[in-house]
């Protein structure tokens, strides 16, 4: 309802403006065309998702300096701090970035967005850019109709630039005509009253248009046409800088807690920078004058001086805030904590992470890793142990003994810890941006299989849990020994997997092969022991039936856990090269080695 009222108010204001001044149509049309160009430009760069921009982001944010540089350079190139902020939130939500790196990118993007003011003031107002806009639009539209995703992306970028230039031209023409009918400068307010009022106007304008670039274009063109004073233009620029945080906040609404923390950091930075700029606006104006004289900017070239001011106060904000980034991270993590619920919820899956194939795959990988660890814990509970017990108690030779075996409701464990996350993963994968044409589609296939294997392992341990509970402390020492051997096999497998998870070199491939060999070898040995128990009459027929069935469950559990380990940490590990993966043995090679022990590594 509030959104409809807001939209109706905008329409009334525009209608009134069209009625009182025909020239207002040129300005409004210029703004609309400019914003339309921003949409085209963002769409064009998004078509290259999974490509250069994402790879650079992933590799160029391992320290603060690189994060700041990435934010500055990419925003200067794509001319959209909003796009960079949305991509950053996407990668942060999926776990590809740390919060500190994300904050660094946003800080750099704030400085990068000032390049737009330089382009508009230095080029847009002094060159007939409409002449360049037309060819861009023609070539852009032709390319946009091609089948190739890359060509469509290039076409959208060209069309976007064309619309941006055309929008600037119309706004410039509109204000030039507008000054002959209405002189807005007569409404200018002197002193701090004008600073605060025009700062608020800058915030509102940016919130409405969702683009600080568009607001800066209006400010610069209005200033060049003499429609506003230089002092009021400075205040408007500060307000535009604060208002641009709304875009990040809107983008973070669908993000997880990390994305929301980043939006909060963006808000803190821009509010602090804006407040400092307003309090010291006259000192900064004096500094701008000194810089302008030193670089040869004419004293009456207020548009370029505004661009200098825009850069100076954003740079000042970075210099003041960068030393406190780590403190800001700690503060945000403390204030904006994780919300605990009765059922486990996904940590990395949200709409922001699903917008780009790379971040979508990484989000699913990280969430699958969480599900895997939860699955391992439930499997350990199902055999009467914990992950800590498995690390500290087990040996590869001696069956694990427990004085007291507690019953565990595996169904309840599954419903609380596994099912909610598994369901969220499947839904996320079906709604993400990854399509069958993307190279990441294969990763999605293996991750989907891995999730199913985790669920199957938990369900299998549920089936054998009752018999383990029944026989683990039975009077018959043979059936007790048989189930201790099954538990030992699972414990050894889980312990080996935990070791592989902490290893990121070639040795993990060899360790995985060794684990596969041991599983097959142990399975054959335990089946031979069960057969011997039956023949010697040491266990009853009912005991034998339970032990045989649970031996099969044990093998399936271990095999499924090993395959998930292979998908997440070895064969499909994105950090491993093709040569590293090729070291792994396939199933046929494993069987040959089992049949010929002398070939065992």
MARBAGU-453296 format. One record per residue (C-alpha): residue in one letter; y, z negated, x negated. Coordinates in pm, whole numbers, padded with zeros to 5 digits, always signed. Example, Ala and Ser with C-alpha at 12.3 -4.5 7.8 and 13.67 -1.06 7.14 Angstrom:
MARBAGU-453296
A-00450-00780-01230;S-00106-00714-01367;
This chain:
MARBAGU-453296
X+00000+00000+00000;X+00242-00094-00281;X+00159+00231-00460;X+00247+00432-00149;X+00578+00248-00112;X+00655+00308-00478;X+00580+00680-00440;X+00792+00700-00125;X+01082+00533-00308;X+01057+00788-00592;X+01062+01075-00342;X+01370+00929-00167;X+01556+00888-00497;X+01471+01244-00602;X+01566+01382-00260;X+01900+01201-00274;X+01962+01334-00625;X+01889+01691-00514;X+02128+01647-00220;X+02427+01512-00413;X+02394+01745-00712;X+02226+02085-00741;X+02237+02044-01121;X+02010+01741-01086;X+01733+01987-00999;X+01744+02129-01351;X+01711+01785-01508;X+01429+01680-01273;X+01248+02009-01322;X+01284+01967-01699;X+01129+01621-01683;X+00846+01746-01460;X+00771+02042-01689;X+00785+01816-01995;X+00536+01569-01842;X+00315+01860-01735;X+00319+01976-02097;X+00215+01627-02211;X-00086+01644-01978;X-00186+01985-02116;X-00140+01865-02473;X-00356+01555-02419;X-00622+01760-02241;X-00627+02006-02531;X-00680+01736-02792;X-00942+01563-02576;X-01146+01886-02573;X-01206+01830-02943;X-01362+01487-02874;X-01665+01423-03088;X-01495+01624-03361;X-01233+01586-03628;X-01010+01320-03469;X-01300+01083-03396;X-01462+01128-03739;X-01132+01063-03915;X-01069+00755-03701;X-01413+00616-03779;X-01373+00665-04156;X-01003+00587-04195;X-00965+00241-04047;X-01155+00014-04287;X-00833-00154-04401;X-00490-00223-04256;X-00303+00036-04462;X-00540+00312-04351;X-00515+00200-03987;X-00137+00210-03994;X-00140+00550-04164;X-00391+00689-03915;X-00181+00574-03620;X+00137+00718-03770;X-00006+01057-03878;X-00215+01129-03568;X+00069+01037-03332;X+00306+01259-03529;X+00055+01546-03503;X-00044+01516-03137;X+00298+01389-03026;X+00141+01140-02788;X+00114+00770-02867;X-00054+00735-02526;X-00341+00963-02632;X-00384+00777-02960;X-00377+00443-02776;X-00639+00558-02522;X-00867+00691-02798;X-00823+00366-02993;X-00911+00157-02686;X-01216+00380-02633;X-01343+00331-02988;X-01256-00039-02988;X-01446-00090-02661;X-01754+00082-02803;X-01752-00131-03119;X-01651+00145-03362;X-01331-00040-03453;X-01238-00399-03519;X-00952-00552-03321;X-00741-00582-03639;X-00794-00209-03714;X-00704-00119-03356;X-00383-00323-03376;X-00297-00147-03703;X-00341+00194-03536;X-00118+00095-03243;X+00151-00033-03481;X+00136+00294-03676;X+00143+00496-03353;X+00469+00323-03256;X+00626+00451-03575;X+00461+00793-03536;X+00612+00839-03192;X+00961+00831-03345;X+00893+01175-03497;X+00937+01315-03145;X+01297+01196-03142;X+01358+01368-03477;X+01210+01696-03349;X+01417+01686-03032;X+01743+01581-03199;X+01701+01799-03506;X+01549+02109-03350;X+01535+02096-02973;X+01910+02065-02925;X+02014+02312-03195;X+01769+02598-03141;X+01692+02801-02830;X+01340+02660-02805;X+01283+02831-02469;X+01239+03153-02671;X+00946+02990-02855;X+00807+02836-02536;X+00734+03169-02365;X+00491+03313-02625;X+00316+02978-02647;X+00265+02971-02272;X+00133+03328-02265;X-00115+03282-02549;X-00207+02935-02425;X-00294+03055-02074;X-00500+03347-02209;X-00703+03114-02432;X-00739+02854-02154;X-00941+03106-01951;X-01200+03157-02226;X-01551+03011-02198;X-01550+02844-02539;X-01459+02475-02521;X-01272+02497-02852;X-01070+02803-02746;X-00984+02631-02418;X-00868+02331-02619;X-00644+02546-02841;X-00509+02716-02529;X-00426+02383-02366;X-00247+02268-02682;X-00038+02588-02701;X+00041+02574-02328;X+00128+02206-02361;X+00372+02273-02645;X+00519+02563-02447;X+00578+02340-02143;X+00725+02065-02366;X+00975+02307-02517;X+01058+02456-02177;X+01109+02109-02029;X+01349+02013-02310;X+01541+02337-02252;X+01581+02270-01880;X+01691+01909-01937;X+01946+02022-02196;X+02081+02289-01962;X+02089+02045-01671;X+02291+01781-01856;X+02530+02046-01993;X+02605+02157-01634;X+02592+01802-01499;X+02880+01682-01718;X+03118+01919-01540;X+03050+01754-01201;X+02967+01388-01265;X+03063+01187-01573;X+02795+00916-01615;X+02974+00774-01919;X+03230+00615-01684;X+02955+00376-01569;X+02882+00259-01922;X+02887-00117-01977;X+03030-00263-02298;X+02878-00547-02502;X+02545-00720-02451;X+02567-00675-02074;X+02534-00299-02124;X+02258-00348-02381;X+02041-00550-02143;X+02112-00334-01836;X+02043-00005-02013;X+01744-00157-02191;X+01600-00241-01846;X+01676+00115-01728;X+01484+00250-02030;X+01185+00033-01942;X+01184+00143-01577;X+01224+00512-01665;X+00932+00499-01908;X+00712+00310-01661;X+00782+00572-01393;X+00720+00873-01620;X+00444+00708-01826;X+00589+00868-02139;X+00838+00729-02390;X+00867+01083-02525;X+01002+01204-02192;X+01245+00913-02177;X+01367+00983-02530;X+01420+01350-02441;X+01637+01247-02145;X+01830+00996-02358;X+01896+01242-02641;X+01992+01532-02416;X+02216+01307-02205;X+02376+01167-02522;X+02430+01516-02665;X+02598+01620-02341;X+02824+01313-02350;X+02676+01168-02032;X+02605+00826-02188;X+02763+00635-02475;X+02595+00596-02812;X+02566+00219-02768;X+02399+00255-02428;X+02166+00522-02571;X+02048+00271-02833;X+01967+00022-02557;X+01783+00290-02358;X+01573+00374-02666;X+01476+00008-02705;X+01380-00008-02338;X+01171+00312-02370;X+00984+00155-02659;X+00899-00154-02452;X+00811+00049-02142;X+00551+00260-02326;X+00321-00044-02342;X+00252+00003-01970;X+00046+00314-02053;X-00173+00112-02288;X-00207-00165-02030;X-00314+00086-01763;X-00561+00242-02008;X-00705-00103-02084;X-00764-00194-01719;X-01102-00021-01727;X-01178-00141-02082;X-01374-00445-02194;X-01219-00761-02332;X-01149-00598-02671;X-00951-00318-02507;X-00753-00572-02306;X-00678-00768-02623;X-00548-00451-02789;X-00319-00379-02493;X-00191-00738-02515;X-00125-00693-02888;X+00065-00371-02811;X+00274-00557-02554;X+00345-00846-02796;X+00450-00603-03070;X+00682-00397-02851;X+00836-00701-02681;X+00898-00871-03016;X+01037-00550-03168;X+01254-00484-02863;X+01391-00839-02858;X+01476-00827-03229;X+01640-00485-03186;X+01854-00608-02894;X+01961-00929-03068;X+02059-00743-03385;X+02162-00413-03225;X+02508-00410-03385;X+02372-00495-03731;X+02108-00221-03689;X+02378+00022-03574;X+02571-00055-03894;X+02252+00006-04098;X+02198+00336-03916;X+02553+00442-04003;X+02489+00365-04370;X+02159+00556-04371;X+02313+00850-04185;X+02596+00880-04439;X+02350+00864-04728;X+02134+01149-04592;X+02423+01367-04482;X+02412+01322-04103;X+02752+01396-03950;X+02940+01099-03807;X+02953+01260-03462;X+02587+01373-03459;X+02482+01087-03232;X+02151+01249-03137;X+02024+01241-03497;X+02164+00891-03549;X+01970+00780-03240;X+01654+00921-03403;X+01736+00719-03717;X+01784+00407-03505;X+01454+00466-03322;X+01273+00488-03657;X+01453+00193-03816;X+01381-00065-03547;X+01016+00041-03514;X+00974+00021-03892;X+01143-00320-03888;X+00898-00435-03620;X+00601-00328-03832;X+00737-00502-04143;X+00788-00825-03948;X+00460-00817-03751;X+00203-00687-04003;X+00176-01020-04194;X+00078-01189-03866;X-00191-00945-03751;X-00484-01173-03840;X-00312-01467-03668;X-00253-01245-03366;X-00624-01152-03358;X-00726-01520-03365;X-00471-01604-03094;X-00582-01323-02863;X-00952-01404-02909;X-00881-01767-02823;X-00658-01700-02523;X-00852-01399-02388;X-01208-01528-02420;X-01529-01376-02285;X-01597-01456-01919;X-01938-01621-01881;X-02147-01529-01577;X-02488-01632-01443;X-02626-01287-01531;X-02573-01129-01871;X-02319-00849-01862;X-02268-00550-02094;X-02022-00603-02376;X-01946-00247-02488;X-01985-00034-02175;X-01670+00056-01984;X-01483+00361-01866;X-01264+00367-02179;X-01565+00389-02412;X-01720+00666-02202;X-01426+00906-02234;X-01533+01048-02570;X-01889+01144-02677;X-01877+00960-03011;X-01752+00635-02861;X-01992+00672-02564;X-02295+00704-02794;X-02180+00416-03011;X-02123+00198-02704;X-02478+00267-02581;X-02618+00209-02932;X-02443-00128-02962;X-02544-00230-02610;X-02904-00124-02677;X-02898-00336-02990;X-02786-00635-02780;X-03061-00564-02526;X-03315-00535-02809;X-03226-00877-02950;X-03248-01030-02603;X-03584-00858-02557;X-03711-00997-02889;X-03610-01347-02781;X-03799-01315-02452;X-04106-01175-02630;X-04094-01473-02869;X-04067-01716-02575;X-04357-01538-02409;X-04585-01630-02700;X-04461-01989-02711;X-04211-01953-02996;X-03846-01877-03064;X-03697-01633-03312;X-03621-01932-03532;X-03984-02045-03513;X-04103-01700-03613;X-03880-01702-03920;X-03971-02051-04037;X-04330-02115-03920;X-04536-01800-03945;X-04737-01659-04236;X-04921-01332-04238;X-05259-01506-04293;X-05263-01817-04074;X-05254-01813-03692;X-04961-02005-03542;X-05052-02334-03377;X-04843-02513-03112;X-04899-02867-02996;X-04732-02803-02664;X-04700-02461-02502;X-04421-02454-02243;X-04434-02226-01940;X-04154-01968-01930;X-04048-01775-01621;X-04046-01426-01775;X-03939-01270-01445;X-03633-01493-01436;X-03559-01416-01800;X-03585-01044-01725;X-03361-01061-01418;X-03096-01260-01604;X-03092-01112-01955;X-03249-00765-01938;X-03211-00596-01601;X-02828-00623-01562;X-02764-00470-01905;X-03041-00210-01874;X-02904-00099-01536;X-02550-00084-01675;X-02665+00129-01970;X-02839+00382-01744;X-02536+00402-01513;X-02297+00436-01807;X-02500+00718-01961;X-02502+00909-01632;X-02123+00875-01593;X-02011+00928-01954;X-01847+01239-02097;X-02161+01342-02291;X-02304+01670-02159;X-02610+01874-02252;X-02384+02100-02463;X-02271+01812-02687;X-02449+01733-03011;X-02455+01367-02902;X-02688+01453-02612;X-02993+01410-02837;X-02877+01061-02935;X-02851+00972-02567;X-03212+01087-02515;X-03350+00861-02788;X-03139+00566-02680;X-03258+00607-02320;X-03619+00605-02444;X-03549+00296-02658;X-03410+00105-02360;X-03719+00187-02156;X-03940+00066-02442;X-03753-00266-02458;X-03805-00316-02084;X-04175-00223-02112;X-04227-00471-02397;X-04077-00754-02190;X-04289-00662-01888;X-04604-00648-02104;X-04543-00994-02246;X-04504-01119-01889;X-04856-00995-01810;X-05016-01175-02104;X-04803-01491-02087;X-05019-01663-01825;X-05336-01616-02030;X-05162-01734-02346;X-05050-02043-02156;X-05404-02089-02027;X-05593-02044-02355;X-05351-02144-02633;X-05468-02507-02614;X-05813-02447-02462;X-06117-02659-02561;X-06301-02343-02666;X-06186-02298-03025;X-06290-01929-03036;X-06077-01817-02740;X-05794-02030-02876;X-05829-01862-03216;X-05836-01519-03050;X-05506-01579-02870;X-05353-01731-03181;X-05438-01405-03361;X-05262-01206-03086;X-04959-01430-03109;X-04961-01399-03487;X-04965-01021-03460;X-04657-01022-03235;X-04482-01286-03450;X-04543-01085-03768;X-04411-00770-03602;X-04095-00942-03476;X-04034-01104-03816;X-04076-00772-03995;X-03838-00605-03750;X-03576-00874-03812;X-03607-00803-04186;X-03572-00426-04131;X-03264-00484-03913;X-03089-00649-04207;X-03178-00366-04449;X-02973-00046-04464;X-03124+00151-04753;X-03435+00360-04817;X-03653+00049-04834;X-03621+00004-04456;X-03803+00336-04406;X-04088+00219-04631;X-04094-00120-04460;X-04121+00050-04121;X-04416+00262-04239;X-04584-00049-04378;X-04535-00223-04044;X-04695+00068-03857;X-04993+00061-04092;X-05034-00314-04053;X-05020-00288-03674;X-05303-00033-03663;X-05505-00223-03922;X-05458-00556-03742;X-05545-00398-03406;X-05874-00264-03540;X-05961-00598-03702;X-05886-00803-03391;X-06089-00569-03170;X-06381-00610-03412;X-06345-00989-03391;X-06338-00981-03011;X-06654-00771-03010;X-06821-01022-03244;X-06717-01314-03019;X-06869-01141-02715;X-07196-01053-02890;X-07242-01405-03024;X-07171-01558-02682;X-06889-01772-02819;X-06664-01680-02527;X-06741-01618-02162;X-06717-01279-01990;X-06393-01381-01815;X-06246-01492-02147;X-06355-01168-02309;X-06199-00958-02033;X-05867-01145-02063;X-05870-01118-02442;X-05945-00744-02439;X-05667-00675-02186;X-05419-00892-02372;X-05514-00730-02702;X-05404-00398-02550;X-05082-00558-02426;X-05022-00700-02775;X-05060-00358-02935;X-04827-00200-02677;X-04563-00471-02724;X-04566-00435-03102;X-04573-00055-03088;X-04279-00041-02845;X-04074-00285-03051;X-04144-00084-03367;X-04039+00241-03199;X-03713+00086-03083;X-03656-00041-03438;X-03717+00312-03564;X-03464+00458-03319;X-03189+00203-03378;X-03218+00128-03748;X-03410+00404-03927;X-03484+00755-03800;X-03186+00784-03565;X-02957+00554-03762;X-02626+00747-03797;X-02573+00591-04141;X-02894+00747-04277;X-02902+01096-04426;X-03163+01357-04337;X-03328+01304-04677;X-03357+00930-04616;X-03514+00987-04274;X-03762+01244-04408;X-03927+00970-04617;X-04076+00819-04299;X-04441+00893-04220;X-04536+01057-03891;X-04816+00934-03663;X-05080+01171-03806;X-05004+01057-04160;X-05032+00694-04050;X-05375+00755-03898;X-05498+00937-04210;X-05394+00646-04429;X-05569+00397-04198;X-05887+00603-04214;X-05855+00633-04595;X-05729+00295-04721;X-05697+00420-05080;X-05396+00630-04967;X-05211+00328-04835;X-04865+00286-04999;
